[in-house]
Amino acid sequence: MKLLADLIGINTYEGNYTKMVDYLVKRLEAIEGCQVHIQEISHNKANVIGIFGEPELVLNCHMDTVKPSNAWTSDPLKMYERDGKVYGLGACDTKGNIYMTLKALEEKSPKNLMVLFSVDEESGIKTGVKYFLESSFREGIGRAVVFEPTDLRLVNKHRGYYSFTLEDTGESAHSSTGGKGAIIKAAHNVIKLDQLGFNVGIIQGGTAGNVVSQSCTYRASIRTFLMPEEVVETIGTNCKGTRIEKRFNGPPLINEKPSFKGEFHQVDFWTEASLFQEAGIEAIVFGAGSINQAHSEDEFVEEWQLEEGIRIIRDLIVDSK
């Protein structure tokens, strides 16, 4: 488990990927037949790509984790094992899956395969996968497996995730005038959005308690099988006069006829598999760990899932030949 301990010990939640990139490059370069590429994105930020032969299949894991909360009962960057579980930040989301991928590659050196370790899945507006899909590295790739915590289930469907910054405006005035400012407009709209299934997570507005508010902005998001233009239309129809700014556009994953072997399931959380599918690359989601542990304090993954996951990835590697 030293490999997983190393991965968990590298901080990737603050946006600096240098140590993780260096570590992954060294591991990949040690595998026979692997051509390693660093896809630079910005300062201290890059995707790591390993290419074996002439790949048609790409295995994708994101390198970043969420920021740990203060509720952790131990150092989140120090892995420990207890009762058949491995604890640490990213143990299931998704450094445990990076661990499984590297172990499988080292045990079964592929003939034709690509691995993509990408950035900013947890926090980026434009993620590393989007940069990859805009590059020449994607040429020849027809299928993708995106690693997320699915309890080792194969997933071919999930809802899309869309987020927006919305703004309502009004006439600034003294509160004694009885005017209805932007915050009041926004309050009515927030209730409507809640009834339509949106989550409103941030609200900001106003300048003082005795001033009718001139502006109120708020963040809204929704998980749905609707297409993005339908979501924007829904907001516009129900929130008249509201300015709509798109923040994140994550389409749903709908892979009706997966070519991979196995039984398939639907999940409620969003993944970057939908970005591959939207780009014309058939995609599924798979990985060790439970979504109930992802983003939680004292995050863990069960050891048996890591072991079984390595075996399943080895089979994928054999199939990719």
C-alpha positions, -999 to +999 in steps of 0.1 A: +000+000+000+030+023-001+020+035-035-015+046-022+001+062+008+024+082-015-006+094-036-027+104-006+003+122+009+005+146-021-017+177-017-036+184-049-066+203-035-048+237-036-043+237-073-006+230-075-001+197-093+037+197-096+045+170-071+017+147-083+028+152-120+064+144-111+054+113-092+031+099-119+056+106-147+083+086-128+059+057-123+047+056-159+083+060-173+092+028-154+066+008-172+079-009-204+065+006-236+049+037-221+054+070-238+048+097-213+035+132-222+028+162-200+000+184-213+007+218-199-024+238-190-012+266-168+014+274-141+018+243-118-011+226-137-008+198-163-024+166-174-002+134-174-008+111-204+007+076-208+005+060-243+011+024-251+011+015-288-019+028-308-046+032-283-084+031-289-092+030-252-084+057-225-085+052-188-091+085-170-086+094-133-086+129-119-057+139-097-074+165-075-094+161-043-117+184-024-103+205+004-105+186+037-128+199+064-118+205+100-139+175+110-112+149+101-101+130+132-066+124+117-042+140+093-061+137+059-028+134+040-015+104+060-030+071+050-039+045+076-056+011+075-082-003+100-107-031+098-102-038+061-105-001+052-079+024+039-084+059+051-071+092+037-080+122+016-090+109-019-089+073-008-120+067-029-123+099-048-101+092-065-066+084-055-075+048-048-085+045-084-052+060-095-035+034-073-055+005-090-047+018-125-010+021-118-008-014-102-027-029-131-004-013-156+027-024-138+014-060-136+001-061-172+020-038-195-005-030-223+001-031-260-025-005-270-039+018-243-039+054-231-041+066-195-050+101-187-045+116-152-063+149-154-067+181-133-095+202-118-124+178-119-134+189-084-132+226-088-125+237-124-148+255-147-127+242-176-114+208-165-083+189-176-106+165-195-119+194-216-083+205-225-076+169-234-106+166-257-096+198-275-061+184-281-046+160-307-041+134-279-077+124-283-072+113-320-079+076-325-096+073-291-130+056-294-138+045-258-132+058-223-134+045-188-137+074-162-128+064-127-151+075-099-164+058-068-192+034-080-186+005-057-171-014-087-204-011-106-203-002-144-222+030-150-236+041-184-261+068-173-262+098-150-278+132-149-261+164-161-248+191-138-253+228-147-244+258-125-252+295-130-246+329-115-280+348-115-285+385-108-317+404-101-316+443-100-338+470-086-338+508-079-317+518-049-336+539-024-342+547+012-360+518+030-388+542+042-401+544+006-413+508+008-397+499-025-391+462-034-354+458-041-333+432-058-331+410-027-369+406-026-370+397-063-343+372-058-360+357-027-391+350-048-370+335-076-350+313-052-383+298-040-393+291-076-360+276-084-361+254-053-395+241-064-381+233-098-353+212-083-324+237-083-300+241-054-292+277-045-259+277-025-247+313-024-266+346-021-250+381-020-266+415-022-274+448-007-253+475+010-271+483+042-301+474+063-319+507+056-312+508+018-335+491-008-311+467-026-300+475-061-284+442-069-286+406-057-265+377-071-269+341-063-255+307-075-279+280-087-273+245-099-293+215-110-288+178-118-310+168-146-313+148-179-324+180-197-300+196-222-284+230-213-306+251-235-337+236-219-323+245-184-316+281-194-351+284-209-366+271-176-347+297-156-357+325-180-394+315-180-397+314-143-373+342-133-384+372-155-357+398-161-330+378-143-295+380-158-282+345-164-245+337-166-234+301-173-207+288-149-204+250-156-219+230-183-219+193-176-242+173-199-258+140-189-242+107-196-264+086-218-247+056-233-275+034-244-255+006-260-222+002-242-196-020-259-180-030-226-189-063-211-210-064-179-242-053-162-248-015-162-263+009-137-273+046-134-260+069-107-271+103-094-238+121-094-221+138-123-189+127-139-166+137-168-176+106-187-204+127-202-177+150-217-162+121-235-196+109-247-205+144-259-172+145-278-181+112-297-161+089-275-181+061-259-178+064-221-186+045-190-179+052-153-163+027-129-143+026-097-136+015-062-152+033-032-187+046-024-200+080-033-212+082+003-175+085+013-165+109-014-160+145+000-165+133+035-143+135+066-123+103+073-129+092+038-121+055+031-121+027+006-124-010+013-093-030+006-112-058-011-125-033-036-090-021-044-079-057-050-109-066-071-106-033-090-070-041-100-082-075-114-110-058-134-086-032-149-061-060-158-090-076-178-097-043-195-060-040-205-061-075-220-093-067-239-076-035-253-050-056-271 
